[in-house]
Amino acid sequence: MLYLAKRWVQRNGAIVLTFHRVLTDSELQQTASLPGMIVRSQTFSGFLKYASEFCEFIDVASGPEWKPTGKLKLAVTFDDGWSDNATAAYPLARQYKAPMVIFIVPEKTGTELPFWPERTAAALDQDLSANGAEHSAAYIEQAIEKLKELPASERERRIGQLTAAHTALHSSASVDRTMTWEQISELHAGGVRFGSHTSTHEILTVVPVAKAEEEIAESRAQIEQKLQVPCSLFSYPNGDCSAPVRGLVVDAGYKLAFLNQDPGVWTRECDPFLIPRVNVCEYHLVDSKGNFSPLIFDYAVVWSAAKGLLALVRTTYLQKLQSYWHTWLAKIGKQAEKKPLEKSS
Ligand SMILES: [Zn+2]
């Protein structure tokens, strides 16, 4: 099944991978980022080595007009613009000739603990340790997921209360920094493509439309002004999108926009503003010994992308079927209306 799914994906499109952070084992002990955002450096290296041999890297900006080559097509994207993208991921991507796209958050460049999930995780972690409770990644993850659902103002109020008592948060988290504009320029000169991930990483579906519009348009203007090239790529923070948010991204002048919720395959039929990606973290890539495993990658990434594509094909097929059914019913209805007239003439 896995083999067939892979062949099917190969023939139909490309898988766009979402990475966030590439960390060394010692950084892993210090970070406040959740496990779902992290890949170890040696795992990333193992993945790139494998993919450069058995898969084919694609340049995202060239669109979905790729000819089937018998190899699985992959695109490597990073969200948020963490500094480890420059220090750890970029040298490896360069070594294995993998094109990289990084979606950055212009108002949060060069800062420590730039996003509220890490600040919240660091505060909760300190609280748990202070109370003698065991560090529980699952508990912290759940708390963060609940906060994501709240309107932005209410979420900020709660996080403000939580982090107010933790003045030492910043000093312990130098590993959790975003890239500076100098690092971004350096990578840009080395061939990395940069897209927008909004100005401040607001979840666009829970803020007022005017705020969403500002986040989408101003981040693009800032990236273009700093890098002096058009910024045509966008990724939705947390992968959250709605029809009005999609419309704002189209109006702002982007050419392609990427999701990150339900895994899927980027095919020719995809809406260019709703391109699915597959989120990748350490446990999607390694075996029980912690080594990169092609089989785990096929199962956790390729298989879930294929399932997403199958669901999409099924929905499209059902919609077509429904539309044929309605057309047929309308035709029958018209014929029935005509018949009495034919008799009387
Ligand atoms: Zn993000």
Residues whose N, C-alpha, C, O or C-beta is under 5 A from the ligand:
A	BS01	ZN	D79 D80 P237 N238
